[in-house]
């Protein structure tokens, strides 16, 4: 994936150093996602006349709070704006095949491997039936000028989520390290 990003950036006219920065950002994102328990990741990198559009969607499996009420815990969180310009809104949403889910979206400072970047971020928290775990679907992009459109896109993507049962349970297992990644794991 990193090579594809580098190639697209170079073909789009970006200098080699900047193309390398985008490719390295992708590598850092994938490493961080795996460390955080991501079971699926997808992304986009597209160059337009006014600059690149980058966005990622990660799916992680996490343990919900001791109370077992993840939706209640989320909606009890305050929704402050901060002096640094970051903010978040907490709500619920409906996913047709799932039901009520928790949602947190806003502008956040995201830190990966010591580098901080301001991003539009949406977390959708989905209780897993018959499990003490939840899925957290996270959409993120540094393209702040398009934040509202990205929130709509992330909500649309998450709205396609369905559960199937049977031999597919292994899809929620933590992925193995990708080729070349095992040497960088700590």
N, C-alpha and C positions, 0 to 999 in steps of 0.2 A: 504494500500500500504506500509506503514512504517513497519508493521509487516512482510510482505512478504520480504522486503529488509533485515530486521534483520535476518529472518530465512535463507535466501540464504547466507548471510554473515557468519553466524554461521556454516551452513552446508559446506561452503567452507573453513572452518578452521580459520576464523578470530576470534580473542579474543572478548569476550562479549562487552568490552568497545568500540572497534573499530566498531563492528556491530551496537552498539547503536549510535555512531557518524554518521554513514551512514543513519540510520533511522531518526535521528533528522534533518539531512541535508534535507531529503525529506520533512519532516513536515514543515520546514522553507520555502522551495521552494514553497510548495502548499499554505501556508499562504500568502506569498509575491505575488504570482500569482493572488490569489483572490483579494487582496487589489489593485492590479494594473489593475483589470478589465478583467482578463482572463475568457474566456467563454469555453475553452477546454484545457486540459493538458494531456500529455502522457509522459511516460518515460521508461527507461530501466536501470536495474542494473544487471550486469552479472559478475561473478567472473571467471577470467582466471588464468593460471599459473603465468603470470607476473603481476597480480593485477586486480582490478575491473575496469569495463567499466561502466560509468554512463553518461546518457544524458537525456535531457528533450526537449520536444517541447510544446510550449504554443501558443494559439491563443487568441488574444485580439482584442477588437473593440475600436478604438480611433477616436477622431475628428481630421480631417486633418487641415493643416494650413489655415489661413484666405484666402490666395490666391486661395485655392482649387487645387493647382497643387503640389501634394505630390511628384510625380516623379521628377519634376523640382527642388523642394526644396532639395530633397536628392542628386541629381547629382551636385548641386551647393556646396555641403559640401566638404571641403578639405579632403585629404587622407594622413594625416601625420603619420609618424612613430614617436614614442616618445622615450625619453631617457630611460624610465622604461621598454622598450621592448614590450609595447602594440602597436597595430596598427589597422587600419581599411581600408577597400576598399569599395567604393561606386560604384554601377553599376546598370544596369537594366538587367532583365531576361525575358524570355518568358515562360508563363505557357500555355500549349495548349488550355485549355478550357476557359482561362481568357484573355490572351493578355500580354501586357507589364506591368511589376511590378518593383518596386524599390527593391534594395537589398543592405544591408550593412553587411559585414562580417569581422571578424578579431579576434585578441586576446585582451580581455578586462579584467579589474579587475571588478568583480561583487561582490557587497556588499548586503548581506541579513541579517537582524536583527543584524547589527554591525559586522558581520564576512565577511572578504573580501577573495575572491578566484579568481585566474586567470583562465579564461575559453576561449575556442573557442566558439564564438557566431556568429550566423547568424540571421539577421532580414530581413524578406521579407515583403514588404508593398504592400498591394493589395487594390486598390480603390474598394469600394462597389458600384455597379451600382445603380443609382437612390437614392443615399444617400450622405450625407456630411461626412460620416464616412469611415474609412479604416480598414481592417483587418491587424494586424501585427502578422506574424507567426515567432516565435523566437525559434531557436534551440540552445541549450547550453550544453557544457560538459567541465569538468575540465581535460579531457584526452588530454593534449596538444600534446603529441607525435603522436596522430592520428588525428590532427586537419584537415589536407587536406581531409582525408577520411570522417571525420565527416561533413565537409562542403559539400562534394558530397552527403552524406546521407541526410542531411537537405534539400538540393536542390531537391533531388529525392522525398522526402516526400512532400515538398511544391508543386512540380510539379503535384501531384495528386489532387490538390484542384479544386473543381468545385462548381458552384452555382446552387442551385435548388430553385424553388419558389413554394409557396403555403403555406401549413400548417406548413412548417418547419421554418418560421421566428422566432419562439420561441427559436430555437437553438442558436441565437445570443443574447439572454437575459443573464444578469449577473446571474451566478449560486447562489443557496442558500448555506448557510454555511453547511458544512458537520457535521455529528454527532460528538460532542466533540469539534468542532472548535468555536462555538458561545461563549464559555467562554473565549477564547483567543483573540477575536476580540476587537480592541480598539475603 
